[in-house]
């Protein structure tokens, strides 16, 4: 997999997690631990995206 393809894949996952986070936050039966977990996963992907972008430039 090329770096660009990997970046695109990570960006799609990041968008999906953003949508999941909005859904969790809108749910009346949400759990704070689920929201925190989603935010952590989203942040890990964002960090990976930044790391890959900085290594390419």
HUMO-V209002 format. One record per run of one state. SS is the DSSP state (@ for helix, = for strand, . for the rest). FROM is the first residue (numbers start at 1). LEN is the number of residues. If there is no record, write none. Layout:
# HUMO-V209002
{{SS/FROM/LEN} {SS/FROM/LEN}}
This chain:
# HUMO-V209002
{{./1/2} {@/3/24} {./27/5} {@/32/25} {./57/1}}
